[in-house]
Amino acid sequence: MKKFIIFPILTLVLSCTFGQNVSNQTKNIVNSIRSVNALSYDEINGLGVKSSQYFNYAKLSKIATPEELLYVANNDTSNVVKGYVYWALIQQKHPSIESLYESSLKSKESVISTVAGVESTIFLHDYMRYKVSKELESKPTDSTYISLSSAFDSILIMNYQWKESDLLMDYLIEDINQTTERLSKRKRWLANSYFLHNIAKHNDAYLYGTVCGYPEVQPYLRSVMEKSMLDSNINRVDYFDKWISCDIVVVKVYGVEALIRLHNAGEKLTQFQLSTIKEYKQSYKSIQVCTKYFRERLPVNKVLNKFVLKGEEG
């Protein structure tokens, strides 16, 4: 069991006053979570016993209304409380989850924890991703959690700050002991791995295509790309610029395809983006391509040949 004991803070925050927005019963549960002051990823400890915090969470999930949970998420000052509230909202499939995830990612909500005497930082957006992944393990065909997983990946890669890294990333970079020249490349690869992990999990690693197999399913990256192409709430050109800056060839190819389609729809591209498109439309690098009936390795220039950049016809 991963259990994180949070350092004590001002006792003032132990009193939680939400006025008429939250029932007394829900307030009491929230205060119990705050007083235990521990964030647990797993509900059962090494002895097979559920933690007291888990029982607090179970009561919160059962008793608190979606409106109460959302109010606590937006107003409570304890990130331990927020962690369990986010989990409850995930289980309730509340429509606010995506926006809460993005807000948590941008504000870097975290708790300082101690594990075996060693301090570490636990980010709440990682906690939310973990809980969605656990839901998918038990409900692999649940469309809400599949969509949430893809949305989290898209939000993460869109908001990743290339000059920053979390403790895990720093550890991995130091552990491989690469030269300074290669550190930034390694860091970019690790950032992309956050949303590429699902490819390996679904056994379609590095596949390019529209649909694969029978019954037909979209490759994971195709699904993320097509949903992002329809998302008018993001700057899609800027978003796919991150894809063509990725070190993994198949991600670049999807990004090039997306930018060509956006350009042909009237979006303005940068010189870097146009030169990358030209480079990859002439590239002999190869990728795994899937269709309904088979997979094959094809050169990138052949894959991208059907996507003609407007203004370069003929």
TORZATI-685717 format. One record per residue: residue in three letters; x, y, z of N, C-alpha, C in turn. Coordinates in steps of 0.02 Angstrom, whole numbers, padded with zeros to 5 digits, always signed. Each point is the difference from the previous one (the first is absolute). Example, Ala and Ser with C-alpha at 12.3 -4.5 7.8 and 13.67 -1.06 7.14 Angstrom:
<recs>
Ala+00660-00284+00390-00045+00059+00000+00045+00060+00000/Ser-00018+00053-00036+00042+00059+00003-00039+00055+00037/
</recs>
This chain:
<recs>
Met+00041-00060+00000-00041+00060+00000+00043+00062+00000/Lys-00018+00047-00044+00034+00064+00001-00039+00046+00045/Lys+00031+00025+00052-00035+00044+00047+00044+00059+00014/Phe-00030+00059-00004+00040+00060+00007-00025+00040+00059/Ile+00041+00010+00050-00018+00038+00060+00021+00072-00010/Ile-00048+00044+00001+00014+00070-00016+00022+00038+00062/Phe+00050+00044-00008+00025+00039+00056-00054+00043+00031/Pro-00002+00006+00066-00051+00042+00032+00007+00072-00022/Ile-00058+00033-00008+00000+00071-00017-00041+00036+00053/Leu-00013+00063-00011-00034+00040+00050-00065-00033+00023/Thr-00010-00004+00065-00061-00032+00026-00063+00039-00020/Leu+00009+00061-00022-00058+00040-00020-00040-00034-00055/Val+00035-00035-00046-00036-00030-00056-00040-00061+00021/Leu+00007-00023+00062-00038-00058+00022-00074+00016+00006/Ser-00018+00064+00005-00070+00018+00002-00023+00017-00070/Cys-00052-00034-00023-00022+00007-00069-00070+00030+00000/Thr-00008+00060-00025-00065+00033+00001-00022+00015-00070/Phe-00052-00034-00024-00024+00008-00068-00069+00033-00003/Gly-00024+00025+00057-00065+00033+00000-00055-00048-00020/Gln-00046+00024-00041-00058-00039-00020+00013-00044-00062/Asn+00060+00004-00027+00014-00037-00061+00015-00074+00011/Val+00017-00018+00062+00018-00069+00016-00036-00021+00064/Ser-00029-00059+00001-00036-00024+00058+00048-00014+00058/Asn-00027+00000+00060+00041-00014+00059+00031-00069-00004/Gln-00037-00048-00026+00026-00069-00006+00061-00002-00046/Thr-00004+00035-00056+00057+00002-00047+00058+00039+00031/Lys-00015+00054+00035+00053+00039+00034+00039-00045+00048/Asn-00036-00040+00038+00033-00043+00050+00046-00051-00034/Ile-00021-00027-00056+00042-00048-00036+00062+00035-00027/Val-00009+00059-00029+00057+00038-00026+00050+00015+00056/Asn-00026+00019+00058+00045+00014+00056+00036-00062+00025/Ser-00033-00058-00006+00033-00063+00019+00058-00015-00048/Ile-00012+00011-00064+00054-00010-00049+00058+00046+00015/Arg-00016+00063+00017+00051+00049+00014+00040-00018+00063/Ser-00035-00026+00051+00034-00016+00063+00045-00060-00006/Val-00019-00050-00041+00045-00057-00012+00061+00023-00040/Asn-00012+00047-00048+00054+00034-00034+00048-00048-00036/Ala-00028-00050-00035+00040-00047-00038-00034-00014-00066/Leu+00039-00004-00052-00026-00014-00067+00022-00070-00021/Ser-00047-00044-00015+00016-00069-00017-00019-00015-00073/Tyr+00047-00026-00038-00015-00023-00067-00040-00065+00003/Asp+00019-00045+00043-00031-00066+00004-00043-00005+00062/Glu-00056-00034-00007-00049-00002+00054+00016-00052+00053/Ile+00042-00048-00017+00013-00056+00046+00075-00001+00017/Asn+00016-00006+00063+00070+00000+00020+00030-00070-00009/Gly+00063-00007+00019+00035-00064-00010-00031-00058+00038/Leu-00039+00014+00051-00033-00053+00039-00071-00015-00026/Gly-00019+00033-00055-00066-00011-00027-00054+00040+00035/Val+00020+00050+00039-00048+00040+00038-00010+00067-00034/Lys-00062+00021-00007-00014+00065-00030+00017+00055+00051/Ser+00028+00054-00025+00022+00054+00043-00059+00040+00026/Ser+00010+00035+00055-00054+00043+00027-00017+00055-00049/Gln+00049+00023-00037-00012+00053-00049-00044-00026-00057/Tyr+00008-00064-00017-00043-00029-00052-00073+00000+00023/Phe-00012-00017+00063-00069+00000+00024-00028+00071+00001/Asn+00042+00050+00015-00022+00069-00005-00020+00017-00072/Tyr+00043-00023-00047-00015+00013-00070-00065-00035-00021/Ala-00010-00063+00021-00060-00037-00019-00063+00035+00025/Lys+00003+00028+00060-00057+00037+00027-00011+00064-00041/Leu+00055+00034-00017-00005+00061-00039-00033-00014-00067/Ser+00023-00053-00034-00026-00017-00066-00073-00018+00002/Lys-00022-00032+00055-00069-00022+00007-00047+00056+00020/Ile+00023+00044+00044-00045+00050+00031+00001+00068-00036/Ala+00058+00023-00021+00006+00067-00029-00033+00002-00070/Thr-00036+00052-00013-00030+00010-00067+00054+00025-00048/Pro-00011-00008-00065+00049+00027-00049+00011+00075+00010/Glu-00053+00036+00017+00006+00073+00011+00045+00015+00060/Glu-00008-00040+00054+00041+00010+00059+00074-00015-00016/Leu+00011-00056-00035+00069-00018-00017+00033+00054-00042/Leu-00036+00025-00048+00029+00053-00043+00015+00063+00040/Tyr-00045+00017+00047+00012+00058+00042+00062-00009+00042/Val+00008-00059+00031+00059-00013+00041+00063+00002-00043/Ala-00003-00029-00060+00058-00001-00045+00023+00070-00017/Asn-00047+00046-00007+00017+00069-00020+00015+00046+00059/Asn-00015-00022+00062+00007+00045+00056+00043-00025+00058/Asp+00011-00064+00005+00039-00025+00057+00074+00016-00011/Thr+00036+00012+00054+00071+00017-00004+00046-00060+00009/Ser-00028-00058+00018+00040-00059+00011+00005-00042-00064/Asn+00060-00012-00024+00008-00041-00059-00012-00074+00014/Val+00005-00020+00064-00019-00068+00019-00075-00009-00011/Val-00039+00047+00024-00072-00001-00010-00016+00001-00074/Lys+00033+00044-00038-00013+00005-00071+00013-00066-00036/Gly+00054-00035+00020+00015-00063-00032-00057-00049+00005/Tyr-00029-00007+00059-00055-00047+00009-00065+00025-00033/Val-00009+00066-00001-00058+00028-00035+00005-00013-00075/Tyr+00059+00010-00028+00011-00014-00071-00016-00073-00015/Trp+00022-00044+00043-00013-00071-00010-00075-00014+00000/Ala-00036+00030+00047-00073-00010+00004-00034+00026-00064/Leu+00023+00057-00025-00029+00028-00061+00016-00044-00060/Ile+00059-00031-00001+00017-00047-00053-00047-00060+00001/Gln-00013-00026+00060-00045-00058+00005-00072+00019-00019/Gln-00018+00062+00011-00067+00023-00018-00003+00022-00074/Lys+00057-00002-00034+00004+00021-00071-00025+00071-00009/His+00020+00043+00045-00023+00070-00002+00031+00036-00060/Pro-00039+00040-00036+00026+00034-00060+00055+00052+00013/Ser+00011+00017+00064+00051+00050+00016+00070-00029+00004/Ile+00007-00066-00005+00064-00033+00013+00055+00027-00045/Glu-00013+00007-00065+00051+00024-00046+00026+00069+00019/Ser-00047+00046+00016+00021+00068+00018+00037+00001+00066/Leu-00020-00043+00047+00035-00004+00065+00070-00028-00010/Tyr+00006-00049-00044+00066-00029-00015+00046+00053-00030/Glu-00026+00037-00048+00042+00051-00032+00020+00054+00050/Ser-00048+00021+00042+00015+00051+00051+00052-00025+00049/Ser-00006-00064+00021+00048-00029+00047+00069-00005-00031/Leu+00002-00019-00064+00064-00005-00035+00034+00068-00005/Lys-00038+00051-00019+00028+00067-00009+00023+00030+00066/Ser-00039-00011+00053+00018+00029+00065+00048-00044+00039/Lys+00014-00060-00027+00047-00046+00032-00020-00017+00072/Glu-00065-00014+00009-00024-00020+00066+00038-00062+00022/Ser+00024+00001+00061+00040-00057+00023-00002-00004+00076/Val+00024-00056+00024+00010-00008+00072+00072-00022+00011/Ile+00030+00025+00053+00066-00022+00020-00008-00060+00045/Ser+00030-00054-00018-00011-00062+00037+00066-00031+00023/Thr-00006-00046+00045+00059-00037+00025-00011-00074-00010/Val+00044-00032-00037-00003-00072-00011+00066-00030+00024/Ala-00002-00042+00050+00060-00031+00028+00051+00053+00020/Gly-00024+00055+00027+00045+00053+00023+00025+00047-00055/Val-00022-00011-00061+00023+00041-00056-00056+00045-00024/Glu+00014+00065-00006-00051+00047-00024-00008-00006-00075/Ser-00062+00008-00023-00014+00002-00071-00063+00041-00013/Thr-00010+00019-00062-00058+00040-00019-00048-00043-00039/Ile-00063+00000+00020-00052-00037-00035-00046+00051-00034/Phe-00002-00001-00066-00042+00046-00037-00070-00029-00006/Leu-00050+00043+00012-00069-00025-00001-00023-00020-00070/His+00028+00031-00053-00020-00022-00067+00025-00071-00013/Asp+00058-00018+00029+00022-00070-00006-00047-00047+00038/Tyr-00023+00023+00057-00047-00039+00040-00064-00012-00039/Met-00025+00052-00034-00061-00007-00040+00010-00048-00058/Arg+00058+00004-00032+00015-00047-00055+00001-00072+00025/Tyr+00029-00009+00059+00004-00067+00029-00070-00028+00013/Lys-00044+00041+00026-00068-00023+00016-00039-00016-00064/Val+00009+00040-00052-00033-00016-00064+00027-00065-00028/Ser+00066-00010+00004+00029-00062-00025-00025-00061+00038/Lys-00011+00008+00066-00027-00056+00040-00072-00015-00020/Glu-00038+00052-00016-00069-00011-00023+00001-00038-00066/Leu+00047+00018-00044+00005-00034-00064+00021-00073+00006/Glu+00041-00014+00050+00019-00069+00012-00060-00045+00014/Ser-00047+00026+00038-00059-00039+00018-00056+00008-00050/Lys+00001+00055-00040-00053+00013-00049+00032+00020-00067/Pro+00035-00045-00032+00040+00017-00059-00040+00026-00060/Thr-00065-00012-00001-00041+00023-00057-00043+00061+00018/Asp+00010+00027+00059-00040+00057+00022+00019+00062-00041/Ser-00047+00026-00039+00015+00055-00046+00019+00064+00036/Thr-00029+00011+00060+00017+00061+00037+00073+00000+00022/Tyr+00023-00056+00027+00069-00003+00024+00050-00004-00057/Ile-00020-00031-00055+00043+00000-00060+00009+00071-00024/Ser-00055+00037-00003+00002+00070-00023+00041+00043+00048/Leu-00010-00012+00066+00038+00039+00050+00075-00013-00006/Ser+00019-00062-00010+00070-00017-00007+00031+00036-00059/Ser-00035+00000-00057+00025+00035-00059+00003+00075+00012/Ala-00052+00026+00033-00001+00072+00014+00057+00021+00046/Phe+00013-00041+00052+00055+00015+00046+00067+00002-00039/Asp+00009-00049-00044+00061-00002-00040+00008+00063-00041/Ser-00055+00020-00033+00002+00058-00042+00014+00064+00040/Ile-00033+00006+00057+00010+00059+00044+00072+00002+00025/Leu+00027-00058+00018+00068-00003+00028+00051+00023-00052/Ile-00004-00028-00060+00050+00016-00051-00007+00072-00023/Met-00062+00027+00001-00011+00069-00021+00029+00049+00051/Asn-00001-00019+00064+00021+00046+00052+00068-00015+00029/Tyr+00034-00050-00029+00066-00018+00027+00050+00056-00013/Gln+00037+00020+00051+00051+00051-00006+00067-00034-00012/Trp+00028+00008-00059+00059-00038-00019+00061+00016+00043/Lys+00001+00059+00032+00058+00019+00040-00007-00022+00072/Glu-00056-00033+00016-00012-00022+00069-00006-00076+00002/Ser+00011-00029+00057-00009-00072+00008-00018-00015+00072/Asp-00036-00056+00009-00017-00018+00068+00056-00044+00029/Leu-00010-00021+00062+00052-00039+00034+00016-00065-00035/Leu-00052-00033-00025+00010-00064-00034+00043+00010-00062/Met-00016+00051-00039+00037+00012-00061+00074+00017+00015/Asp+00010+00042+00050+00068+00017+00020+00039-00063+00021/Tyr-00034-00043+00037+00033-00061+00023+00020-00044-00059/Leu-00045-00008-00048+00014-00043-00057+00057+00029-00042/Ile+00001+00066-00007+00053+00032-00039+00067-00011+00034/Glu+00002+00010+00066+00063-00009+00037+00021-00073-00001/Asp-00050-00044+00004+00015-00071+00005+00033-00027-00063/Ile-00020+00025-00058+00030-00025-00062+00067+00032-00014/Asn+00014+00056+00037+00066+00031-00002+00023+00017-00071/Gln-00046+00031-00038+00017+00020-00067+00036+00067+00000/Thr+00031+00016-00056+00036+00063-00005-00049+00058-00001/Thr+00025+00059+00017-00042+00060+00001-00034+00011-00067/Glu+00036-00015-00053-00026+00012-00068-00063-00041-00012/Arg-00004-00059+00031-00057-00044-00013-00055+00005+00053/Leu+00012+00038+00052-00049+00003+00053-00066+00029-00023/Ser+00002+00055-00038-00061+00032-00022-00040-00047-00045/Lys+00034-00037-00042-00034-00048-00043-00032-00055+00041/Arg+00036-00025+00049-00027-00051+00044-00060+00026+00038/Lys+00003+00062+00022-00054+00029+00037-00062+00006-00043/Arg+00009+00020-00064-00057+00004-00045-00031-00069-00011/Trp+00043-00050-00007-00025-00068-00011-00041-00023+00060/Leu+00024+00015+00061-00036-00020+00059-00068+00035+00004/Ala-00001+00064-00020-00063+00037+00001-00050-00034-00046/Asn+00021-00018-00060-00045-00033-00047-00021-00068+00025/Ser+00043-00033+00039-00017-00067+00023-00061+00000+00046/Tyr-00015+00059+00030-00059+00003+00042-00063-00018-00039/Phe-00005+00025-00061-00060-00017-00037+00009-00057-00048/Leu+00062-00021-00009+00013-00058-00043-00007-00066+00038/His-00004+00003+00068-00002-00063+00038-00061-00041-00019/Asn-00053+00033-00022-00060-00036-00018+00008-00041-00063/Ile+00047+00020-00043+00012-00038-00062+00023-00070+00018/Ala+00051-00004+00042+00027-00065+00020-00053-00040+00037/Lys-00039+00034+00042-00051-00035+00039-00051-00034-00045/His-00016+00033-00056-00050-00027-00045+00031-00041-00056/Asn+00065-00014+00006+00034-00045-00046-00002+00025-00072/Asp+00000+00066-00010+00006+00025-00069+00056+00053-00002/Ala+00057-00018+00031+00055+00046+00007+00022+00027-00068/Tyr+00004+00067-00003+00029+00034-00058-00036-00015-00066/Leu-00065-00013+00004-00038-00014-00061-00029+00064-00030/Tyr+00005+00004-00066-00033+00054-00037-00055-00031-00042/Gly-00056+00034-00004-00055-00025-00041-00065+00033+00019/Thr-00052-00017-00039-00066+00027+00015-00039-00048+00044/Val-00003-00063-00020-00029-00052+00041+00044-00062-00004/Cys-00002-00041+00052+00041-00060+00001-00043-00060+00021/Gly+00013-00057-00032-00028-00063+00022-00074-00008-00012/Tyr-00025-00056+00024-00071-00015-00006-00024-00028+00066/Pro-00051+00029+00034-00036+00060-00022+00045+00061-00002/Glu-00016+00048-00043+00043+00057-00012+00004+00044+00062/Val+00061+00019+00019+00012+00048+00054+00052+00051-00023/Gln-00005+00060+00025+00050+00051-00016+00063-00012+00041/Pro+00060+00007-00030+00060+00002+00042-00007+00056+00051/Tyr+00031-00010+00057-00009+00048+00055+00018+00072-00021/Leu+00057+00009-00033+00020+00067-00020-00047+00030-00051/Arg-00028-00041-00044-00050+00025-00048-00060+00027+00037/Ser-00021-00036+00052-00058+00022+00039+00014+00068+00033/Val+00059+00007+00031+00017+00063+00033+00004+00056-00052/Met+00031-00015-00058+00008+00051-00051-00067+00025-00027/Glu-00044-00047-00017-00064+00020-00030-00044+00039+00050/Lys+00002-00019+00063-00038+00037+00050+00028+00071+00008/Ser+00066+00006-00004+00031+00066+00006-00014+00043-00061/Met-00006-00031-00058-00016+00038-00061-00068+00032+00005/Leu-00045-00030+00039-00068+00026+00007-00007+00047+00060/Asp+00053+00007+00040-00005+00039+00061+00014+00073-00014/Ser-00053+00040-00002+00008+00072-00015+00023+00040+00060/Asn+00006-00033+00058+00021+00035+00061+00076+00006+00006/Ile+00036-00032-00045+00073+00004+00002+00026+00032-00065/Asn+00060+00027+00003+00035+00023-00060+00030-00062-00033/Arg-00034-00027-00049+00019-00064-00028+00068+00002-00035/Val+00016+00055-00032+00065+00006-00032+00056-00004+00052/Asp-00009+00037+00055+00050-00001+00054+00003-00069+00031/Tyr-00057-00032+00009-00003-00067+00030+00039-00050-00042/Phe-00012-00003-00065+00034-00049-00043+00073+00020-00014/Asp+00018+00062+00014+00071+00018-00003+00040-00041+00051/Lys-00032-00016+00057+00034-00041+00050+00008-00072-00026/Trp-00046-00023-00040+00006-00067-00028+00059-00005-00049/Ile+00008+00050-00042+00054-00004-00049+00068+00016+00033/Ser-00002+00023+00062+00062+00010+00038+00019-00062+00041/Cys-00042-00050-00002+00012-00062+00037+00055-00040-00034/Asp+00036-00040+00039+00055-00040-00027-00023-00067-00028/Ile-00063-00017+00009-00025-00064-00023-00032+00010-00069/Val+00025-00037-00049-00017+00014-00070-00075-00004-00014/Val-00034-00051+00027-00071-00007-00015-00040+00059+00026/Val+00021+00029+00056-00034+00059+00027+00010+00059-00048/Lys+00062+00008-00025+00014+00052-00049-00045-00007-00061/Val-00008-00062-00024-00039-00012-00061-00073+00019+00010/Tyr-00029-00020+00057-00068+00021+00015-00004+00076+00004/Gly+00051+00032+00031+00000+00072+00004+00004+00034-00067/Val+00042-00027-00045+00006+00027-00068-00067-00006-00036/Glu-00032-00058+00005-00065-00009-00032-00050+00053+00025/Ala-00002+00008+00066-00048+00047+00030+00013+00071-00024/Leu+00064+00020-00002+00016+00069-00021-00016+00011-00074/Ile+00011-00050-00042-00019+00006-00071-00075+00011-00005/Arg-00038-00039+00035-00073+00006-00002-00023+00068+00027/Leu+00032+00024+00053-00018+00066+00028+00019+00056-00049/His+00058-00006-00031+00021+00049-00050-00049+00003-00058/Asn-00021-00058-00024-00046-00003-00056-00069+00026+00018/Ala-00015+00002+00066-00064+00027+00024+00005+00074+00014/Gly+00059+00030-00012+00007+00072+00008+00042+00025+00057/Glu+00028-00046+00041+00043+00020+00056+00070+00020-00027/Lys+00030+00049+00033+00066+00024-00020+00054-00039+00038/Leu+00049-00027-00035+00054-00037+00031+00064+00041+00002/Thr+00044-00017+00047+00065+00033+00005+00049-00029-00051/Gln+00056+00034-00010+00050-00025-00046+00029-00066+00023/Phe+00009-00006+00066+00024-00063+00028-00048-00057-00016/Gln-00064+00012+00008-00050-00052-00013-00001-00018-00074/Leu+00004+00050-00044+00001-00014-00072+00062-00039-00021/Ser+00057+00018+00030+00062-00035-00018+00000-00072+00026/Thr-00031-00011+00059-00005-00067+00027-00045-00043-00044/Ile-00055+00030-00023-00045-00037-00045+00038-00020-00064/Lys+00037+00046-00028+00038-00015-00061+00052-00054+00012/Glu+00034+00004+00057+00051-00050+00017-00030-00069+00006/Tyr-00057-00005+00034-00029-00067+00011-00036-00027-00061/Lys-00023+00044-00044-00031-00025-00062+00052-00028-00048/Gln+00064+00014+00016+00055-00027-00041+00040-00053+00038/Ser-00021-00015+00061+00040-00044+00044-00008-00074-00018/Tyr+00056-00036+00005+00000-00073-00011-00001-00038+00066/Lys-00007+00036+00057-00008-00035+00063-00064-00042-00004/Ser-00002-00055+00036-00058-00045-00006-00038-00005+00066/Ile-00064-00015-00006-00043-00009+00059-00046-00060-00013/Gln-00027-00027+00055-00048-00055-00005-00069+00029-00017/Val-00030-00025-00053-00065+00023-00023-00049-00058+00005/Cys-00059+00013+00027-00050-00053+00006-00060+00015-00045/Thr-00033-00052-00023-00063+00005-00036-00048-00050+00032/Lys-00057-00009-00032-00049-00047+00027+00027-00071+00002/Tyr+00042-00017-00049+00020-00069-00008+00073-00016+00018/Phe+00044+00050-00002+00070-00017+00012+00039+00062+00023/Arg+00062-00013+00020+00047+00053+00019+00061-00006-00045/Glu+00030+00056-00016+00061-00001-00040+00041+00061+00016/Arg+00065-00003-00014+00044+00057+00011+00007+00037-00066/Leu-00015+00065+00001+00002+00041-00060+00042+00062+00012/Pro+00031+00027-00053+00037+00063+00007-00049+00058+00012/Val+00023+00048+00038-00043+00057+00019-00024+00038-00061/Asn+00044+00008-00050-00020+00039-00060-00059-00033-00035/Lys-00003-00066+00000-00057-00035-00031-00063+00009+00041/Val+00007-00003+00066-00057+00009+00045-00032+00069-00008/Leu+00043+00051-00006-00024+00069-00003-00015+00024-00071/Asn+00013-00043-00049-00008+00020-00070-00071+00021-00017/Lys-00050-00028+00034-00070+00017-00015-00022+00066+00029/Phe+00042+00030+00043-00017+00064+00030+00038+00056-00036/Val-00036+00036-00042+00031+00052-00042-00010+00067+00033/Leu+00054+00037+00010-00003+00066+00030-00026+00049-00050/Lys-00054+00036+00017-00030+00049-00046+00053+00051-00021/Gly+00002+00012-00064+00050+00047-00027+00060-00036-00031/Glu+00004-00067+00013+00055-00039-00028-00027-00054-00046/Glu-00063+00007-00022-00030-00050-00045+00038-00001-00066/Gly-00004-00058-00030+00033-00007-00066+00073-00008+00009/
</recs>
